[in-house]
Amino acid sequence: MSESAPAHPRLPGQAALASLGYAAPVADPADASPHAFPDGGGWRTEIPSVEGPEALHTVLAEAARLDVPIHRISQGSGVWMLTDAEITEMVDACAAANVELCLFTGPRGSWDIGASTRTASGGGGLRARGHGAVAGCVEDALRAASLGVRCLLVADEGVLWVLHRLRDQGLLPADTTIKVSALIGPVNPAAVSVHEGLGADSVNIPSDLTLEHLTEIRRATRVPLDFYLEAPDDLGGYVRMYDAAELIRRGAPIYLKFGLSKAPGIYPFGAHLRDVTLSTAKERVRRGRLALDLLARLGADSGMSPLGSRLPGPLNRFTGSIGSAGSVGVAGFDEVPPAERS
């Protein structure tokens, strides 16, 4: 039996459980986020792991068929895995659809010659190891920006800081946004604030954080959060569909990411992974439709940002050259005389 949307937001199973004496606690208004996107919306949508033009066209077609609004499409293999023609095709397709395109920058630990990421401790994680890896990320960022990409994905705090400073210097366009990957997602209010200070315009936090953790984060920072409603298996495989309304209430401004569990990894993408990439791309859009339908049934689907919105609004940044090894140029780091080093 179908159920019409209630006049006011409700919790899942609210009336039925209350009739049995299992009423949920009344939500505390103090837990609600006081923040929003500059357009007034509390949430936006994202389809991740869209690896190349064919997958992008597949996502856009499926989104039109299922009426799934999309604010951002992101790719995970990296700028270096795409030709100029492929990047240009993706930029043009997203512009025509009024969707933001976000591409990953450069080398990361799991593809490096270092073996520490394969140990039980995970070593330094998936960050950029050494000057060469940072330089690769910078090269990717500059190339992507020259081809019209205005959102860059990073998996390293140093790369984040460097790209932010390049943006400040005008070597990257001023309207470039920088997104922190789930691969290094911070897990406490202080850490999220640090990423904001380093230049992040949105921060992917791990999907195993509790609702209370989101409230704690929102008391410290207003940087937009990215959150997998359904996480890939290598990020835990969590499915948080029924938390969507509360994630918005506590976490706004927030991007709801429609990921996919029980799917094989596809990074770095190539033609040998074409079939699984296209099939999982379609299913991510379908997962988005399921989440939006659930929000509508609960009466919690209002407050979405207008389509085409992409900028985060004013954020708190570190100033000066904190942690700098000197001015950063296109070719890398300039040497600073020992007497001038702090």
C-alpha positions in Angstrom: 0.0 0.0 0.0 1.4 3.4 -1.0 1.9 6.1 1.6 1.5 9.8 0.9 4.1 12.3 2.2 3.2 13.7 5.6 2.5 17.4 6.2 5.5 17.6 8.5 8.7 15.5 8.7 8.4 12.3 10.7 10.7 9.5 11.8 10.6 6.1 10.2 7.8 3.9 11.6 7.0 6.7 14.1 3.2 6.3 14.6 3.3 2.5 14.5 6.0 2.2 17.2 4.4 4.9 19.3 1.1 2.9 19.3 3.1 0.0 20.9 4.7 2.2 23.5 8.1 2.5 21.7 8.0 6.2 20.8 11.3 7.7 19.8 12.7 10.6 21.9 11.7 14.0 20.7 14.4 15.5 18.6 16.5 18.2 20.4 16.4 21.5 18.3 19.9 22.2 19.7 21.2 19.2 17.6 20.1 20.9 14.3 22.8 22.5 12.2 22.5 26.3 12.1 24.3 26.4 8.7 23.2 26.2 5.0 24.6 26.6 1.6 24.8 30.2 0.3 21.7 29.5 -1.8 19.7 28.7 1.3 19.6 24.9 0.7 20.6 22.4 3.3 21.6 19.5 1.0 22.9 18.6 -2.4 23.4 15.3 -4.2 26.5 13.6 -5.7 27.1 10.6 -7.8 30.7 9.3 -7.2 33.0 7.0 -9.1 31.9 8.2 -12.6 35.0 7.1 -14.5 35.1 8.8 -17.9 32.8 10.2 -20.6 30.8 7.0 -21.3 30.0 6.5 -17.6 29.1 10.2 -17.3 26.7 10.0 -20.2 25.2 6.8 -18.6 24.7 8.6 -15.3 23.1 11.7 -16.9 20.7 9.5 -19.0 19.7 7.4 -16.1 19.2 10.5 -13.9 16.9 11.9 -16.5 15.0 8.7 -16.8 14.5 8.3 -13.0 14.2 12.0 -12.3 17.2 12.1 -9.9 18.5 15.7 -9.4 22.3 15.8 -9.4 24.5 18.7 -8.2 27.9 17.1 -8.5 29.5 14.1 -10.4 32.9 13.0 -9.2 35.6 10.7 -10.6 38.0 8.6 -8.6 40.7 7.3 -10.9 42.4 10.7 -11.5 43.0 13.4 -14.0 46.0 11.4 -15.3 43.8 8.6 -16.4 41.9 10.8 -18.9 42.9 12.3 -22.2 42.4 16.0 -22.9 39.5 15.1 -25.2 37.8 13.0 -22.6 38.1 15.7 -20.0 36.7 18.3 -22.4 33.8 16.0 -23.3 33.0 15.5 -19.6 33.3 19.3 -18.9 30.9 20.1 -21.8 28.4 17.4 -20.8 28.3 18.5 -17.2 27.9 22.2 -18.3 25.0 21.2 -20.6 23.3 19.3 -17.7 24.1 22.1 -15.1 26.1 19.7 -13.0 29.4 20.2 -11.3 32.3 17.9 -12.4 34.9 17.0 -9.8 38.1 15.1 -10.9 40.7 13.4 -8.6 44.2 14.8 -8.6 47.4 12.9 -8.9 49.2 9.9 -7.4 48.2 8.4 -4.1 49.7 6.0 -1.7 48.0 2.8 -2.9 49.5 3.2 -6.3 52.9 4.2 -5.1 56.0 2.0 -4.9 56.0 2.3 -1.1 54.6 -0.9 0.6 53.4 0.7 3.9 49.8 1.1 2.7 49.7 -2.7 2.3 50.7 -3.4 5.9 48.2 -4.0 8.7 48.7 -0.5 10.0 48.1 1.1 6.6 51.3 3.2 7.0 50.8 6.8 5.8 47.5 6.0 4.2 46.7 7.0 0.7 48.5 10.3 0.9 50.9 11.7 -1.7 54.4 10.4 -0.8 57.2 12.8 -1.4 57.7 15.9 -3.5 57.2 13.9 -6.8 53.7 12.8 -5.8 52.7 16.4 -4.8 54.1 17.7 -8.1 52.0 15.1 -9.9 48.9 16.3 -8.1 49.7 19.9 -9.0 50.3 19.0 -12.6 46.9 17.3 -12.7 45.2 20.3 -11.1 46.6 22.8 -13.5 45.9 20.6 -16.5 42.3 20.0 -15.4 41.7 23.7 -14.7 43.0 24.7 -18.1 40.4 22.4 -19.6 37.6 23.9 -17.6 37.3 21.7 -14.6 36.4 23.7 -11.5 36.3 21.1 -8.7 39.4 19.1 -7.7 39.5 16.1 -5.4 42.5 15.6 -3.1 43.6 12.8 -0.7 46.4 14.6 1.1 46.5 17.6 3.5 49.7 19.0 1.9 48.2 18.8 -1.6 45.1 20.6 -0.3 47.2 23.4 1.2 49.3 23.8 -2.0 46.3 23.9 -4.3 44.6 26.4 -2.0 47.6 28.7 -2.1 47.8 28.3 -5.9 44.2 29.4 -6.0 45.0 32.4 -3.8 47.9 33.3 -6.1 45.6 33.1 -9.2 47.5 30.1 -10.7 44.2 28.2 -10.3 40.9 30.0 -11.1 39.4 31.7 -8.1 36.1 29.8 -8.4 37.9 26.4 -8.2 36.6 24.3 -5.3 38.7 21.7 -3.5 37.1 18.6 -2.1 38.7 16.3 0.5 38.4 12.6 -0.4 36.8 9.9 1.8 40.3 8.3 1.6 41.5 10.7 4.3 38.2 11.9 5.8 38.7 13.5 9.2 36.7 12.1 12.1 36.5 14.9 14.7 35.5 18.6 14.9 39.1 19.8 15.3 40.3 17.8 12.3 37.4 19.0 10.0 38.2 22.6 11.0 41.8 22.1 10.1 40.9 20.8 6.6 38.6 23.9 6.2 41.5 26.1 7.2 43.8 24.4 4.7 41.5 25.3 1.9 38.8 22.6 1.7 35.4 23.6 0.2 33.8 20.3 1.1 35.1 17.5 3.4 34.2 13.9 3.0 33.7 12.4 6.5 33.6 8.6 7.0 30.1 7.1 6.9 30.6 5.3 10.3 30.4 8.6 12.2 27.4 8.8 14.4 24.7 11.5 14.3 26.1 12.9 17.5 29.4 13.2 15.8 27.8 15.4 13.0 26.3 17.7 15.6 29.7 18.0 17.2 31.3 18.9 13.9 28.6 21.4 13.1 29.3 23.2 16.4 32.9 23.8 15.2 32.7 24.5 11.4 30.3 25.2 8.6 32.4 23.7 5.8 30.1 21.6 3.6 30.3 17.8 4.4 30.2 15.0 1.9 28.6 11.8 3.2 28.2 8.4 1.6 24.6 7.2 2.3 25.9 3.9 0.9 29.6 3.5 1.1 31.8 1.3 -1.1 33.1 -1.9 0.6 36.6 -0.5 0.8 35.2 2.4 2.9 33.2 0.1 5.1 30.1 -0.8 3.0 27.8 1.1 5.4 24.2 1.7 4.3 22.7 4.8 6.0 19.5 5.3 4.0 17.2 5.7 7.0 19.5 8.2 8.5 19.2 10.6 5.5 16.8 13.0 7.0 18.7 13.3 10.3 22.0 13.6 8.4 20.5 16.7 6.7 19.1 18.1 9.9 22.3 17.7 11.8 24.9 18.0 9.0 23.7 20.8 6.7 25.2 21.9 4.5 25.8 18.4 3.2 26.2 16.5 0.0 24.4 13.1 0.0 26.6 10.7 -1.9 24.9 7.7 -3.6 27.6 5.1 -3.4 27.3 1.4 -3.9 28.3 -1.5 -1.6 29.0 -5.1 -2.8 30.6 -3.7 -6.0 34.1 -4.4 -7.3 36.7 -1.7 -7.1 37.2 0.1 -10.4 40.2 2.4 -9.7 42.2 3.0 -11.8 39.6 2.6 -14.6 40.3 1.2 -18.0 38.5 -0.4 -20.9 38.9 -3.8 -19.2 36.5 -2.6 -16.5 33.9 -1.0 -18.8 31.0 -3.3 -18.2 31.1 -3.2 -14.4 31.7 0.6 -14.5 28.7 1.3 -16.6 26.4 -1.1 -14.7 27.4 0.3 -11.3 27.1 3.9 -12.5 23.4 3.2 -13.4 22.8 1.5 -10.0 24.3 4.5 -8.1 21.6 6.7 -9.7 18.9 4.1 -8.8 20.2 4.2 -5.2 19.8 7.9 -5.4 16.2 7.5 -6.5 15.5 5.2 -3.5 17.0 7.7 -1.1 15.0 10.6 -2.5 11.8 8.5 -2.4 12.4 7.7 1.3 13.0 11.4 2.1 9.7 12.2 0.3 7.7 9.6 2.2 9.0 11.0 5.5 8.2 14.5 4.4 11.9 15.5 4.7 12.7 16.2 1.1 12.5 20.0 1.3 15.4 22.3 1.5 17.5 20.9 -1.4 19.8 23.5 -3.1 18.7 24.6 -6.5 20.3 22.6 -9.3 23.4 24.2 -10.6 24.5 25.4 -7.2 28.2 24.6 -6.5 29.9 27.3 -4.3 30.3 26.7 -0.6 30.0 30.3 0.7 32.4 32.0 3.1 34.8 29.7 5.0 37.5 30.1 7.6 41.0 29.8 6.2 44.5 29.8 7.6 46.4 32.9 6.5 50.1 33.5 5.6 52.4 30.7 4.7 51.8 28.2 7.5 53.9 25.1 6.9 55.3 26.6 3.8 58.7 25.7 2.4 58.7 29.0 0.5 56.6 30.2 -2.4 55.0 27.6 -4.5 55.5 27.8 -8.3 54.2 25.7 -11.1 57.4 23.6 -11.1 57.4 22.9 -7.3 58.9 24.5 -4.2 61.4 27.3 -4.3 64.3 26.9 -1.9 64.4 29.2 1.2 67.7 30.2 2.8 68.1 28.5 6.2 68.1 31.8 8.1 64.6 32.6 6.7 63.1 29.3 7.7 60.8 29.3 10.7 
